[in-house]
Structures are given as C-alpha cells and as structure tokens.
Amino acid sequence: PQLAPHLPRRLRHAPCRLLYCAARDGFSLGTLYRSTGRRSGPALLLVRDTEAQAFGAFCASAIRLSNCFYGTGETFLFSFSPELKVFPWTGRNSFFLKGDKDLLMMGGGSGKFGLWLDGDLYRGGSHRCDTFGNEPLSGREEFRIQALEVWALA
C-alpha cells in the first residue's frame, strides 16, 4: 500500500500475483528469469537482506535476460529502511535493467549499479547511481540476501 502512490496510475489498483519466491522456487537467477520472462508486463522486485533491511525496484518491463539495458522511465528503486524512500528516474541515462546470466543490474553510471543481484541470489549490492540518484538501498553497499520475491502487476 505504501508503494501504490508511486506506481504508474494505471497500476495503482492492479491485482498482484507472485511470480517468483526464493524460499519456494530456490535461490537461482536462472529460475527467476524463467519465472518472470514469460510475461511482458511490469513487476515489483522485493529484497530483504540478512540485516532485515527491505528494498527493491519497480520494473516497468518484465525482468528477463538481455544483451543491453532496457526499460522505461517509469522504473524506480525504493527502500523501506527505516521508512519508505522512492528514487525515480533522474533522466541522466537509460540504464534501467539488464539481465545477464550471472548478474541482474538496475540503474547505472560511473561503473556503479543502483541495485545488483548475483547469479545464485546469495549476494547483492546497492550504490549511488546516475539513473535513479539513489542512496544505497541497504545498510551496506554489499549485502547477503535473506528473501527475494517478484510480483507481477497487471
């Protein structure tokens, strides 16, 4: 409910459906891509690290393998630690999402990613980036993932 006002208007009351849950489906980026890549619509990626920090990204496009960055300016990063902070697109570049086999990246610039997750979904990181002008989403720039979910918004 806290994120709803920040979503595109057409999605604020859209039903959500769980596409991927690491606890249910296993900690694997390949499995995440298989679970989310069949859809073309927007998704909400939620992460909780081992220090109980909650954060994530609204992805205007489906999360999938890609050769280059893709997505739209509706994409944003957010953190719930300790209260909701939303980091929308700054317009400085278009590095929204890139899905490599061993790394999922969101936001970029100056060699840093706003949010990245490794191939086994065990580690991730969050740095200031030009795309979203965000602060690090977790208490540490590199973190261990405790829980991860991807929800479809339609």
Buried (B, 14 or more C-beta within 10 A) or exposed (E): EEBEEBBEEEBEEBEEEEBBBBEEBEBBBBBBBBBBBEBEBBBBBBBBBEEEBBBBBBBBBBBBBBEEBBBBEBBBBBBBBEEBBBBBBBEEBBBBBBBEEEBBBBBBBEEBBBBBBBBEBEBBBBBBBBBBBBEBBBBBEBBEBBBBBBBBBE
